[in-house]
Amino acid sequence: MVPSSPLLKRRILELCHDNQLSGHVGITKMHNLVAYTFLRSGLRADVEDYVHHCDACQRHKVNTRMYAGKLQPPSILEGCGKVCQWIAL
Ligand SMILES: [Zn+2]
């Protein structure tokens, strides 16, 4: 358990996130790292807030989402003729 000192909480989060060995890990990895050593209530929210406000993470965030692709008309409109195209517009 960690005493409820805001300065101490901040210092722990800095050590587990900003340190060169930790390497600005994401929320889940950082939460696991901090919770392994310093278990306390409200930890997840503090970790999320810290990572969301980390300047380095916000600048160099890697997009891990799959490419969305191009928009295509729904297959229902195919074979229906000009009436369906007019309705779709
Ligand atoms: Zn960071």
PDB file of the backbone (N, CA, C, O) and the ligand in Angstrom, with CONECT records:
HET     ZN  A 101       1
ATOM      1  N   MET A   1       0.840  -1.196   0.000  1.00  0.00           N
ATOM      2  CA  MET A   1       0.000   0.000   0.000  1.00  0.00           C
ATOM      3  C   MET A   1       0.873   1.244   0.000  1.00  0.00           C
ATOM      4  O   MET A   1       1.965   1.274   0.568  1.00  0.00           O
ATOM      5  N   VAL A   2       0.355   2.258  -0.652  1.00  0.00           N
ATOM      6  CA  VAL A   2       1.073   3.517  -0.778  1.00  0.00           C
ATOM      7  C   VAL A   2       0.307   4.590  -0.017  1.00  0.00           C
ATOM      8  O   VAL A   2      -0.913   4.679  -0.153  1.00  0.00           O
ATOM      9  N   PRO A   3       0.990   5.406   0.779  1.00  0.00           N
ATOM     10  CA  PRO A   3       0.304   6.514   1.440  1.00  0.00           C
ATOM     11  C   PRO A   3      -0.335   7.432   0.403  1.00  0.00           C
ATOM     12  O   PRO A   3       0.173   7.558  -0.711  1.00  0.00           O
ATOM     13  N   SER A   4      -1.436   8.068   0.761  1.00  0.00           N
ATOM     14  CA  SER A   4      -2.158   8.893  -0.203  1.00  0.00           C
ATOM     15  C   SER A   4      -1.514  10.262  -0.353  1.00  0.00           C
ATOM     16  O   SER A   4      -2.146  11.283  -0.083  1.00  0.00           O
ATOM     17  N   SER A   5      -0.307  10.285  -0.765  1.00  0.00           N
ATOM     18  CA  SER A   5       0.407  11.526  -1.032  1.00  0.00           C
ATOM     19  C   SER A   5       0.431  11.747  -2.542  1.00  0.00           C
ATOM     20  O   SER A   5       0.984  10.922  -3.268  1.00  0.00           O
ATOM     21  N   PRO A   6      -0.153  12.836  -3.031  1.00  0.00           N
ATOM     22  CA  PRO A   6      -0.161  13.071  -4.476  1.00  0.00           C
ATOM     23  C   PRO A   6       1.237  13.128  -5.072  1.00  0.00           C
ATOM     24  O   PRO A   6       1.456  12.672  -6.194  1.00  0.00           O
ATOM     25  N   LEU A   7       2.168  13.679  -4.337  1.00  0.00           N
ATOM     26  CA  LEU A   7       3.542  13.777  -4.837  1.00  0.00           C
ATOM     27  C   LEU A   7       4.179  12.395  -4.972  1.00  0.00           C
ATOM     28  O   LEU A   7       4.890  12.119  -5.939  1.00  0.00           O
ATOM     29  N   LEU A   8       3.917  11.536  -3.993  1.00  0.00           N
ATOM     30  CA  LEU A   8       4.464  10.189  -4.041  1.00  0.00           C
ATOM     31  C   LEU A   8       3.832   9.383  -5.173  1.00  0.00           C
ATOM     32  O   LEU A   8       4.522   8.645  -5.876  1.00  0.00           O
ATOM     33  N   LYS A   9       2.513   9.527  -5.347  1.00  0.00           N
ATOM     34  CA  LYS A   9       1.831   8.841  -6.451  1.00  0.00           C
ATOM     35  C   LYS A   9       2.412   9.268  -7.791  1.00  0.00           C
ATOM     36  O   LYS A   9       2.684   8.433  -8.653  1.00  0.00           O
ATOM     37  N   ARG A  10       2.597  10.552  -7.958  1.00  0.00           N
ATOM     38  CA  ARG A  10       3.138  11.101  -9.200  1.00  0.00           C
ATOM     39  C   ARG A  10       4.542  10.556  -9.469  1.00  0.00           C
ATOM     40  O   ARG A  10       4.882  10.208 -10.600  1.00  0.00           O
ATOM     41  N   ARG A  11       5.342  10.492  -8.417  1.00  0.00           N
ATOM     42  CA  ARG A  11       6.728  10.022  -8.553  1.00  0.00           C
ATOM     43  C   ARG A  11       6.761   8.542  -8.959  1.00  0.00           C
ATOM     44  O   ARG A  11       7.596   8.133  -9.766  1.00  0.00           O
ATOM     45  N   ILE A  12       5.854   7.752  -8.398  1.00  0.00           N
ATOM     46  CA  ILE A  12       5.789   6.329  -8.755  1.00  0.00           C
ATOM     47  C   ILE A  12       5.394   6.174 -10.220  1.00  0.00           C
ATOM     48  O   ILE A  12       5.978   5.365 -10.941  1.00  0.00           O
ATOM     49  N   LEU A  13       4.405   6.946 -10.658  1.00  0.00           N
ATOM     50  CA  LEU A  13       3.968   6.864 -12.055  1.00  0.00           C
ATOM     51  C   LEU A  13       5.077   7.311 -12.996  1.00  0.00           C
ATOM     52  O   LEU A  13       5.263   6.725 -14.063  1.00  0.00           O
ATOM     53  N   GLU A  14       5.814   8.344 -12.606  1.00  0.00           N
ATOM     54  CA  GLU A  14       6.932   8.805 -13.435  1.00  0.00           C
ATOM     55  C   GLU A  14       8.003   7.723 -13.568  1.00  0.00           C
ATOM     56  O   GLU A  14       8.536   7.482 -14.651  1.00  0.00           O
ATOM     57  N   LEU A  15       8.306   7.077 -12.437  1.00  0.00           N
ATOM     58  CA  LEU A  15       9.335   6.035 -12.462  1.00  0.00           C
ATOM     59  C   LEU A  15       8.926   4.851 -13.334  1.00  0.00           C
ATOM     60  O   LEU A  15       9.765   4.248 -14.003  1.00  0.00           O
ATOM     61  N   CYS A  16       7.636   4.521 -13.324  1.00  0.00           N
ATOM     62  CA  CYS A  16       7.175   3.354 -14.076  1.00  0.00           C
ATOM     63  C   CYS A  16       6.840   3.678 -15.525  1.00  0.00           C
ATOM     64  O   CYS A  16       6.586   2.767 -16.312  1.00  0.00           O
ATOM     65  N   HIS A  17       6.834   4.935 -15.889  1.00  0.00           N
ATOM     66  CA  HIS A  17       6.460   5.289 -17.258  1.00  0.00           C
ATOM     67  C   HIS A  17       7.567   6.040 -18.004  1.00  0.00           C
ATOM     68  O   HIS A  17       7.890   5.698 -19.142  1.00  0.00           O
ATOM     69  N   ASP A  18       8.135   7.040 -17.379  1.00  0.00           N
ATOM     70  CA  ASP A  18       9.096   7.915 -18.063  1.00  0.00           C
ATOM     71  C   ASP A  18      10.521   7.386 -18.051  1.00  0.00           C
ATOM     72  O   ASP A  18      11.380   7.884 -18.778  1.00  0.00           O
ATOM     73  N   ASN A  19      10.767   6.392 -17.236  1.00  0.00           N
ATOM     74  CA  ASN A  19      12.109   5.840 -17.138  1.00  0.00           C
ATOM     75  C   ASN A  19      12.512   5.211 -18.475  1.00  0.00           C
ATOM     76  O   ASN A  19      11.669   4.660 -19.182  1.00  0.00           O
ATOM     77  N   GLN A  20      13.794   5.295 -18.817  1.00  0.00           N
ATOM     78  CA  GLN A  20      14.259   4.723 -20.084  1.00  0.00           C
ATOM     79  C   GLN A  20      14.046   3.217 -20.145  1.00  0.00           C
ATOM     80  O   GLN A  20      13.846   2.660 -21.225  1.00  0.00           O
ATOM     81  N   LEU A  21      14.088   2.564 -19.010  1.00  0.00           N
ATOM     82  CA  LEU A  21      13.883   1.112 -18.996  1.00  0.00           C
ATOM     83  C   LEU A  21      12.421   0.738 -19.201  1.00  0.00           C
ATOM     84  O   LEU A  21      12.127  -0.327 -19.743  1.00  0.00           O
ATOM     85  N   SER A  22      11.513   1.592 -18.779  1.00  0.00           N
ATOM     86  CA  SER A  22      10.091   1.284 -18.956  1.00  0.00           C
ATOM     87  C   SER A  22       9.629   1.633 -20.367  1.00  0.00           C
ATOM     88  O   SER A  22       8.789   0.930 -20.929  1.00  0.00           O
ATOM     89  N   GLY A  23      10.154   2.689 -20.942  1.00  0.00           N
ATOM     90  CA  GLY A  23       9.923   2.985 -22.344  1.00  0.00           C
ATOM     91  C   GLY A  23       8.546   3.458 -22.728  1.00  0.00           C
ATOM     92  O   GLY A  23       8.072   3.126 -23.814  1.00  0.00           O
ATOM     93  N   HIS A  24       7.873   4.232 -21.867  1.00  0.00           N
ATOM     94  CA  HIS A  24       6.568   4.816 -22.201  1.00  0.00           C
ATOM     95  C   HIS A  24       5.576   3.746 -22.658  1.00  0.00           C
ATOM     96  O   HIS A  24       4.976   3.846 -23.729  1.00  0.00           O
ATOM     97  N   VAL A  25       5.423   2.742 -21.837  1.00  0.00           N
ATOM     98  CA  VAL A  25       4.478   1.675 -22.175  1.00  0.00           C
ATOM     99  C   VAL A  25       3.040   2.198 -22.096  1.00  0.00           C
ATOM    100  O   VAL A  25       2.785   3.270 -21.547  1.00  0.00           O
ATOM    101  N   GLY A  26       2.115   1.424 -22.650  1.00  0.00           N
ATOM    102  CA  GLY A  26       0.713   1.825 -22.654  1.00  0.00           C
ATOM    103  C   GLY A  26       0.049   1.625 -21.301  1.00  0.00           C
ATOM    104  O   GLY A  26       0.696   1.278 -20.313  1.00  0.00           O
ATOM    105  N   ILE A  27      -1.258   1.854 -21.283  1.00  0.00           N
ATOM    106  CA  ILE A  27      -2.009   1.853 -20.031  1.00  0.00           C
ATOM    107  C   ILE A  27      -1.982   0.477 -19.362  1.00  0.00           C
ATOM    108  O   ILE A  27      -1.708   0.378 -18.166  1.00  0.00           O
ATOM    109  N   THR A  28      -2.259  -0.568 -20.112  1.00  0.00           N
ATOM    110  CA  THR A  28      -2.362  -1.893 -19.508  1.00  0.00           C
ATOM    111  C   THR A  28      -1.026  -2.372 -18.959  1.00  0.00           C
ATOM    112  O   THR A  28      -0.955  -2.873 -17.837  1.00  0.00           O
ATOM    113  N   LYS A  29       0.027  -2.220 -19.742  1.00  0.00           N
ATOM    114  CA  LYS A  29       1.344  -2.665 -19.275  1.00  0.00           C
ATOM    115  C   LYS A  29       1.802  -1.839 -18.085  1.00  0.00           C
ATOM    116  O   LYS A  29       2.388  -2.365 -17.139  1.00  0.00           O
ATOM    117  N   MET A  30       1.529  -0.535 -18.141  1.00  0.00           N
ATOM    118  CA  MET A  30       1.948   0.311 -17.023  1.00  0.00           C
ATOM    119  C   MET A  30       1.149  -0.019 -15.770  1.00  0.00           C
ATOM    120  O   MET A  30       1.695  -0.038 -14.667  1.00  0.00           O
ATOM    121  N   HIS A  31      -0.149  -0.280 -15.942  1.00  0.00           N
ATOM    122  CA  HIS A  31      -0.978  -0.642 -14.787  1.00  0.00           C
ATOM    123  C   HIS A  31      -0.461  -1.934 -14.163  1.00  0.00           C
ATOM    124  O   HIS A  31      -0.355  -2.037 -12.940  1.00  0.00           O
ATOM    125  N   ASN A  32      -0.145  -2.905 -14.986  1.00  0.00           N
ATOM    126  CA  ASN A  32       0.369  -4.168 -14.455  1.00  0.00           C
ATOM    127  C   ASN A  32       1.698  -3.962 -13.736  1.00  0.00           C
ATOM    128  O   ASN A  32       1.945  -4.560 -12.688  1.00  0.00           O
ATOM    129  N   LEU A  33       2.539  -3.124 -14.299  1.00  0.00           N
ATOM    130  CA  LEU A  33       3.838  -2.859 -13.691  1.00  0.00           C
ATOM    131  C   LEU A  33       3.691  -2.178 -12.336  1.00  0.00           C
ATOM    132  O   LEU A  33       4.347  -2.567 -11.370  1.00  0.00           O
ATOM    133  N   VAL A  34       2.838  -1.168 -12.264  1.00  0.00           N
ATOM    134  CA  VAL A  34       2.662  -0.431 -11.005  1.00  0.00           C
ATOM    135  C   VAL A  34       1.923  -1.294  -9.991  1.00  0.00           C
ATOM    136  O   VAL A  34       2.282  -1.314  -8.813  1.00  0.00           O
ATOM    137  N   ALA A  35       0.892  -2.006 -10.440  1.00  0.00           N
ATOM    138  CA  ALA A  35       0.095  -2.811  -9.515  1.00  0.00           C
ATOM    139  C   ALA A  35       0.903  -3.968  -8.942  1.00  0.00           C
ATOM    140  O   ALA A  35       0.629  -4.420  -7.830  1.00  0.00           O
ATOM    141  N   TYR A  36       1.882  -4.447  -9.677  1.00  0.00           N
ATOM    142  CA  TYR A  36       2.718  -5.540  -9.190  1.00  0.00           C
ATOM    143  C   TYR A  36       3.474  -5.117  -7.936  1.00  0.00           C
ATOM    144  O   TYR A  36       3.685  -5.924  -7.031  1.00  0.00           O
ATOM    145  N   THR A  37       3.880  -3.857  -7.885  1.00  0.00           N
ATOM    146  CA  THR A  37       4.677  -3.386  -6.763  1.00  0.00           C
ATOM    147  C   THR A  37       3.882  -2.516  -5.792  1.00  0.00           C
ATOM    148  O   THR A  37       4.029  -2.636  -4.575  1.00  0.00           O
ATOM    149  N   PHE A  38       3.041  -1.645  -6.336  1.00  0.00           N
ATOM    150  CA  PHE A  38       2.346  -0.665  -5.503  1.00  0.00           C
ATOM    151  C   PHE A  38       0.844  -0.809  -5.684  1.00  0.00           C
ATOM    152  O   PHE A  38       0.236  -0.065  -6.454  1.00  0.00           O
ATOM    153  N   LEU A  39       0.251  -1.742  -4.994  1.00  0.00           N
ATOM    154  CA  LEU A  39      -1.184  -1.941  -5.112  1.00  0.00           C
ATOM    155  C   LEU A  39      -1.925  -0.909  -4.270  1.00  0.00           C
ATOM    156  O   LEU A  39      -1.632  -0.725  -3.088  1.00  0.00           O
ATOM    157  N   ARG A  40      -2.891  -0.237  -4.899  1.00  0.00           N
ATOM    158  CA  ARG A  40      -3.721   0.730  -4.166  1.00  0.00           C
ATOM    159  C   ARG A  40      -4.990   0.977  -4.961  1.00  0.00           C
ATOM    160  O   ARG A  40      -5.070   0.646  -6.144  1.00  0.00           O
ATOM    161  N   SER A  41      -5.965   1.554  -4.312  1.00  0.00           N
ATOM    162  CA  SER A  41      -7.243   1.812  -4.972  1.00  0.00           C
ATOM    163  C   SER A  41      -7.131   3.024  -5.890  1.00  0.00           C
ATOM    164  O   SER A  41      -6.385   3.960  -5.602  1.00  0.00           O
ATOM    165  N   GLY A  42      -7.859   3.007  -6.976  1.00  0.00           N
ATOM    166  CA  GLY A  42      -7.849   4.123  -7.919  1.00  0.00           C
ATOM    167  C   GLY A  42      -6.634   4.155  -8.813  1.00  0.00           C
ATOM    168  O   GLY A  42      -6.378   5.144  -9.499  1.00  0.00           O
ATOM    169  N   LEU A  43      -5.884   3.066  -8.802  1.00  0.00           N
ATOM    170  CA  LEU A  43      -4.639   3.038  -9.575  1.00  0.00           C
ATOM    171  C   LEU A  43      -4.895   3.103 -11.074  1.00  0.00           C
ATOM    172  O   LEU A  43      -4.211   3.829 -11.795  1.00  0.00           O
ATOM    173  N   ARG A  44      -5.891   2.336 -11.545  1.00  0.00           N
ATOM    174  CA  ARG A  44      -6.165   2.287 -12.993  1.00  0.00           C
ATOM    175  C   ARG A  44      -6.494   3.683 -13.538  1.00  0.00           C
ATOM    176  O   ARG A  44      -5.991   4.067 -14.594  1.00  0.00           O
ATOM    177  N   ALA A  45      -7.318   4.426 -12.839  1.00  0.00           N
ATOM    178  CA  ALA A  45      -7.699   5.762 -13.291  1.00  0.00           C
ATOM    179  C   ALA A  45      -6.490   6.697 -13.312  1.00  0.00           C
ATOM    180  O   ALA A  45      -6.338   7.505 -14.228  1.00  0.00           O
ATOM    181  N   ASP A  46      -5.643   6.581 -12.306  1.00  0.00           N
ATOM    182  CA  ASP A  46      -4.448   7.429 -12.271  1.00  0.00           C
ATOM    183  C   ASP A  46      -3.496   7.087 -13.418  1.00  0.00           C
ATOM    184  O   ASP A  46      -2.900   7.977 -14.026  1.00  0.00           O
ATOM    185  N   VAL A  47      -3.360   5.791 -13.708  1.00  0.00           N
ATOM    186  CA  VAL A  47      -2.476   5.371 -14.802  1.00  0.00           C
ATOM    187  C   VAL A  47      -3.030   5.865 -16.137  1.00  0.00           C
ATOM    188  O   VAL A  47      -2.280   6.376 -16.969  1.00  0.00           O
ATOM    189  N   GLU A  48      -4.336   5.717 -16.345  1.00  0.00           N
ATOM    190  CA  GLU A  48      -4.952   6.189 -17.597  1.00  0.00           C
ATOM    191  C   GLU A  48      -4.756   7.688 -17.756  1.00  0.00           C
ATOM    192  O   GLU A  48      -4.411   8.163 -18.838  1.00  0.00           O
ATOM    193  N   ASP A  49      -4.972   8.422 -16.692  1.00  0.00           N
ATOM    194  CA  ASP A  49      -4.808   9.868 -16.750  1.00  0.00           C
ATOM    195  C   ASP A  49      -3.359  10.245 -17.053  1.00  0.00           C
ATOM    196  O   ASP A  49      -3.099  11.157 -17.837  1.00  0.00           O
ATOM    197  N   TYR A  50      -2.429   9.545 -16.433  1.00  0.00           N
ATOM    198  CA  TYR A  50      -1.023   9.852 -16.645  1.00  0.00           C
ATOM    199  C   TYR A  50      -0.602   9.584 -18.091  1.00  0.00           C
ATOM    200  O   TYR A  50       0.076  10.404 -18.711  1.00  0.00           O
ATOM    201  N   VAL A  51      -1.010   8.436 -18.616  1.00  0.00           N
ATOM    202  CA  VAL A  51      -0.615   8.081 -19.986  1.00  0.00           C
ATOM    203  C   VAL A  51      -1.301   9.005 -21.003  1.00  0.00           C
ATOM    204  O   VAL A  51      -0.687   9.397 -21.996  1.00  0.00           O
ATOM    205  N   HIS A  52      -2.558   9.349 -20.760  1.00  0.00           N
ATOM    206  CA  HIS A  52      -3.267  10.236 -21.690  1.00  0.00           C
ATOM    207  C   HIS A  52      -2.667  11.633 -21.718  1.00  0.00           C
ATOM    208  O   HIS A  52      -2.796  12.343 -22.716  1.00  0.00           O
ATOM    209  N   HIS A  53      -2.017  12.032 -20.640  1.00  0.00           N
ATOM    210  CA  HIS A  53      -1.421  13.369 -20.583  1.00  0.00           C
ATOM    211  C   HIS A  53       0.092  13.354 -20.770  1.00  0.00           C
ATOM    212  O   HIS A  53       0.741  14.385 -20.592  1.00  0.00           O
ATOM    213  N   CYS A  54       0.659  12.215 -21.121  1.00  0.00           N
ATOM    214  CA  CYS A  54       2.102  12.141 -21.377  1.00  0.00           C
ATOM    215  C   CYS A  54       2.366  12.746 -22.762  1.00  0.00           C
ATOM    216  O   CYS A  54       1.840  12.271 -23.769  1.00  0.00           O
ATOM    217  N   ASP A  55       3.163  13.767 -22.792  1.00  0.00           N
ATOM    218  CA  ASP A  55       3.428  14.483 -24.045  1.00  0.00           C
ATOM    219  C   ASP A  55       4.123  13.584 -25.075  1.00  0.00           C
ATOM    220  O   ASP A  55       3.763  13.594 -26.252  1.00  0.00           O
ATOM    221  N   ALA A  56       5.104  12.820 -24.636  1.00  0.00           N
ATOM    222  CA  ALA A  56       5.847  11.938 -25.560  1.00  0.00           C
ATOM    223  C   ALA A  56       4.938  10.877 -26.160  1.00  0.00           C
ATOM    224  O   ALA A  56       5.036  10.581 -27.351  1.00  0.00           O
ATOM    225  N   CYS A  57       4.060  10.303 -25.356  1.00  0.00           N
ATOM    226  CA  CYS A  57       3.154   9.264 -25.864  1.00  0.00           C
ATOM    227  C   CYS A  57       2.157   9.859 -26.861  1.00  0.00           C
ATOM    228  O   CYS A  57       1.842   9.228 -27.869  1.00  0.00           O
ATOM    229  N   GLN A  58       1.671  11.043 -26.592  1.00  0.00           N
ATOM    230  CA  GLN A  58       0.695  11.650 -27.494  1.00  0.00           C
ATOM    231  C   GLN A  58       1.319  12.023 -28.831  1.00  0.00           C
ATOM    232  O   GLN A  58       0.655  11.968 -29.866  1.00  0.00           O
ATOM    233  N   ARG A  59       2.589  12.399 -28.811  1.00  0.00           N
ATOM    234  CA  ARG A  59       3.255  12.777 -30.065  1.00  0.00           C
ATOM    235  C   ARG A  59       3.659  11.588 -30.914  1.00  0.00           C
ATOM    236  O   ARG A  59       3.598  11.643 -32.143  1.00  0.00           O
ATOM    237  N   HIS A  60       4.073  10.510 -30.259  1.00  0.00           N
ATOM    238  CA  HIS A  60       4.634   9.374 -30.987  1.00  0.00           C
ATOM    239  C   HIS A  60       3.758   8.145 -30.902  1.00  0.00           C
ATOM    240  O   HIS A  60       4.245   7.021 -31.026  1.00  0.00           O
ATOM    241  N   LYS A  61       2.472   8.350 -30.692  1.00  0.00           N
ATOM    242  CA  LYS A  61       1.557   7.215 -30.574  1.00  0.00           C
ATOM    243  C   LYS A  61       1.461   6.502 -31.924  1.00  0.00           C
ATOM    244  O   LYS A  61       1.309   7.138 -32.967  1.00  0.00           O
ATOM    245  N   VAL A  62       1.551   5.193 -31.886  1.00  0.00           N
ATOM    246  CA  VAL A  62       1.448   4.386 -33.092  1.00  0.00           C
ATOM    247  C   VAL A  62       0.005   3.950 -33.262  1.00  0.00           C
ATOM    248  O   VAL A  62      -0.617   3.453 -32.323  1.00  0.00           O
ATOM    249  N   ASN A  63      -0.523   4.136 -34.459  1.00  0.00           N
ATOM    250  CA  ASN A  63      -1.891   3.720 -34.732  1.00  0.00           C
ATOM    251  C   ASN A  63      -1.912   2.213 -34.978  1.00  0.00           C
ATOM    252  O   ASN A  63      -1.325   1.732 -35.947  1.00  0.00           O
ATOM    253  N   THR A  64      -2.581   1.477 -34.111  1.00  0.00           N
ATOM    254  CA  THR A  64      -2.615   0.011 -34.226  1.00  0.00           C
ATOM    255  C   THR A  64      -3.923  -0.497 -34.813  1.00  0.00           C
ATOM    256  O   THR A  64      -4.154  -1.704 -34.874  1.00  0.00           O
ATOM    257  N   ARG A  65      -4.780   0.426 -35.245  1.00  0.00           N
ATOM    258  CA  ARG A  65      -6.054   0.002 -35.823  1.00  0.00           C
ATOM    259  C   ARG A  65      -5.867  -0.500 -37.247  1.00  0.00           C
ATOM    260  O   ARG A  65      -4.977  -0.056 -37.971  1.00  0.00           O
ATOM    261  N   MET A  66      -6.713  -1.422 -37.621  1.00  0.00           N
ATOM    262  CA  MET A  66      -6.686  -1.958 -38.970  1.00  0.00           C
ATOM    263  C   MET A  66      -7.169  -0.897 -39.960  1.00  0.00           C
ATOM    264  O   MET A  66      -8.041  -0.090 -39.637  1.00  0.00           O
ATOM    265  N   TYR A  67      -6.594  -0.902 -41.172  1.00  0.00           N
ATOM    266  CA  TYR A  67      -6.993   0.039 -42.194  1.00  0.00           C
ATOM    267  C   TYR A  67      -8.471  -0.159 -42.520  1.00  0.00           C
ATOM    268  O   TYR A  67      -8.914  -1.286 -42.741  1.00  0.00           O
ATOM    269  N   ALA A  68      -9.226   0.926 -42.549  1.00  0.00           N
ATOM    270  CA  ALA A  68     -10.679   0.811 -42.711  1.00  0.00           C
ATOM    271  C   ALA A  68     -11.091   0.461 -44.130  1.00  0.00           C
ATOM    272  O   ALA A  68     -12.147  -0.144 -44.319  1.00  0.00           O
ATOM    273  N   GLY A  69     -10.299   0.817 -45.134  1.00  0.00           N
ATOM    274  CA  GLY A  69     -10.657   0.516 -46.520  1.00  0.00           C
ATOM    275  C   GLY A  69     -11.541   1.596 -47.114  1.00  0.00           C
ATOM    276  O   GLY A  69     -11.897   2.563 -46.441  1.00  0.00           O
ATOM    277  N   LYS A  70     -11.891   1.425 -48.373  1.00  0.00           N
ATOM    278  CA  LYS A  70     -12.702   2.411 -49.067  1.00  0.00           C
ATOM    279  C   LYS A  70     -14.181   2.143 -48.831  1.00  0.00           C
ATOM    280  O   LYS A  70     -14.585   1.003 -48.602  1.00  0.00           O
ATOM    281  N   LEU A  71     -14.980   3.195 -48.890  1.00  0.00           N
ATOM    282  CA  LEU A  71     -16.422   3.043 -48.773  1.00  0.00           C
ATOM    283  C   LEU A  71     -16.968   2.397 -50.035  1.00  0.00           C
ATOM    284  O   LEU A  71     -16.551   2.730 -51.145  1.00  0.00           O
ATOM    285  N   GLN A  72     -17.893   1.484 -49.862  1.00  0.00           N
ATOM    286  CA  GLN A  72     -18.496   0.817 -51.006  1.00  0.00           C
ATOM    287  C   GLN A  72     -20.007   0.783 -50.793  1.00  0.00           C
ATOM    288  O   GLN A  72     -20.470   0.717 -49.654  1.00  0.00           O
ATOM    289  N   PRO A  73     -20.787   0.827 -51.892  1.00  0.00           N
ATOM    290  CA  PRO A  73     -22.240   0.788 -51.735  1.00  0.00           C
ATOM    291  C   PRO A  73     -22.678  -0.561 -51.193  1.00  0.00           C
ATOM    292  O   PRO A  73     -22.037  -1.578 -51.459  1.00  0.00           O
ATOM    293  N   PRO A  74     -23.756  -0.578 -50.443  1.00  0.00           N
ATOM    294  CA  PRO A  74     -24.251  -1.860 -49.933  1.00  0.00           C
ATOM    295  C   PRO A  74     -24.705  -2.757 -51.069  1.00  0.00           C
ATOM    296  O   PRO A  74     -25.179  -2.270 -52.096  1.00  0.00           O
ATOM    297  N   SER A  75     -24.566  -4.044 -50.896  1.00  0.00           N
ATOM    298  CA  SER A  75     -24.882  -4.988 -51.969  1.00  0.00           C
ATOM    299  C   SER A  75     -26.379  -5.042 -52.266  1.00  0.00           C
ATOM    300  O   SER A  75     -26.771  -5.577 -53.304  1.00  0.00           O
ATOM    301  N   ILE A  76     -27.208  -4.518 -51.409  1.00  0.00           N
ATOM    302  CA  ILE A  76     -28.659  -4.528 -51.621  1.00  0.00           C
ATOM    303  C   ILE A  76     -29.025  -3.711 -52.858  1.00  0.00           C
ATOM    304  O   ILE A  76     -29.958  -4.064 -53.579  1.00  0.00           O
ATOM    305  N   LEU A  77     -28.295  -2.619 -53.107  1.00  0.00           N
ATOM    306  CA  LEU A  77     -28.625  -1.721 -54.207  1.00  0.00           C
ATOM    307  C   LEU A  77     -28.237  -2.286 -55.565  1.00  0.00           C
ATOM    308  O   LEU A  77     -28.744  -1.822 -56.587  1.00  0.00           O
ATOM    309  N   GLU A  78     -27.359  -3.269 -55.602  1.00  0.00           N
ATOM    310  CA  GLU A  78     -26.941  -3.838 -56.877  1.00  0.00           C
ATOM    311  C   GLU A  78     -28.096  -4.644 -57.483  1.00  0.00           C
ATOM    312  O   GLU A  78     -28.753  -5.408 -56.776  1.00  0.00           O
ATOM    313  N   GLY A  79     -28.347  -4.477 -58.785  1.00  0.00           N
ATOM    314  CA  GLY A  79     -29.377  -5.235 -59.466  1.00  0.00           C
ATOM    315  C   GLY A  79     -30.768  -4.656 -59.316  1.00  0.00           C
ATOM    316  O   GLY A  79     -31.726  -5.249 -59.811  1.00  0.00           O
ATOM    317  N   CYS A  80     -30.910  -3.557 -58.673  1.00  0.00           N
ATOM    318  CA  CYS A  80     -32.221  -2.967 -58.427  1.00  0.00           C
ATOM    319  C   CYS A  80     -32.558  -1.905 -59.468  1.00  0.00           C
ATOM    320  O   CYS A  80     -33.729  -1.553 -59.616  1.00  0.00           O
ATOM    321  N   GLY A  81     -31.578  -1.387 -60.188  1.00  0.00           N
ATOM    322  CA  GLY A  81     -31.860  -0.433 -61.244  1.00  0.00           C
ATOM    323  C   GLY A  81     -31.726   1.017 -60.802  1.00  0.00           C
ATOM    324  O   GLY A  81     -31.195   1.321 -59.734  1.00  0.00           O
ATOM    325  N   LYS A  82     -32.228   1.905 -61.663  1.00  0.00           N
ATOM    326  CA  LYS A  82     -32.063   3.336 -61.420  1.00  0.00           C
ATOM    327  C   LYS A  82     -32.919   3.831 -60.262  1.00  0.00           C
ATOM    328  O   LYS A  82     -32.564   4.819 -59.619  1.00  0.00           O
ATOM    329  N   VAL A  83     -34.037   3.170 -59.982  1.00  0.00           N
ATOM    330  CA  VAL A  83     -34.899   3.624 -58.881  1.00  0.00           C
ATOM    331  C   VAL A  83     -34.158   3.555 -57.562  1.00  0.00           C
ATOM    332  O   VAL A  83     -34.207   4.497 -56.771  1.00  0.00           O
ATOM    333  N   CYS A  84     -33.472   2.448 -57.318  1.00  0.00           N
ATOM    334  CA  CYS A  84     -32.713   2.301 -56.066  1.00  0.00           C
ATOM    335  C   CYS A  84     -31.564   3.300 -56.007  1.00  0.00           C
ATOM    336  O   CYS A  84     -31.281   3.840 -54.938  1.00  0.00           O
ATOM    337  N   GLN A  85     -30.894   3.560 -57.134  1.00  0.00           N
ATOM    338  CA  GLN A  85     -29.819   4.535 -57.134  1.00  0.00           C
ATOM    339  C   GLN A  85     -30.359   5.916 -56.814  1.00  0.00           C
ATOM    340  O   GLN A  85     -29.723   6.682 -56.091  1.00  0.00           O
ATOM    341  N   TRP A  86     -31.551   6.244 -57.357  1.00  0.00           N
ATOM    342  CA  TRP A  86     -32.134   7.547 -57.088  1.00  0.00           C
ATOM    343  C   TRP A  86     -32.519   7.663 -55.614  1.00  0.00           C
ATOM    344  O   TRP A  86     -32.319   8.712 -55.002  1.00  0.00           O
ATOM    345  N   ILE A  87     -33.068   6.595 -55.044  1.00  0.00           N
ATOM    346  CA  ILE A  87     -33.459   6.598 -53.623  1.00  0.00           C
ATOM    347  C   ILE A  87     -32.226   6.711 -52.743  1.00  0.00           C
ATOM    348  O   ILE A  87     -32.246   7.409 -51.729  1.00  0.00           O
ATOM    349  N   ALA A  88     -31.150   6.026 -53.126  1.00  0.00           N
ATOM    350  CA  ALA A  88     -29.939   6.051 -52.324  1.00  0.00           C
ATOM    351  C   ALA A  88     -29.319   7.439 -52.297  1.00  0.00           C
ATOM    352  O   ALA A  88     -28.690   7.812 -51.306  1.00  0.00           O
ATOM    353  N   LEU A  89     -29.484   8.214 -53.368  1.00  0.00           N
ATOM    354  CA  LEU A  89     -28.932   9.553 -53.384  1.00  0.00           C
ATOM    355  C   LEU A  89     -29.797  10.462 -52.552  1.00  0.00           C
ATOM    356  O   LEU A  89     -29.505  11.652 -52.432  1.00  0.00           O
TER     357      LEU A  89
HETATM  358 ZN    ZN A 101       4.641   8.400 -22.233  1.00  0.00          ZN2+
END
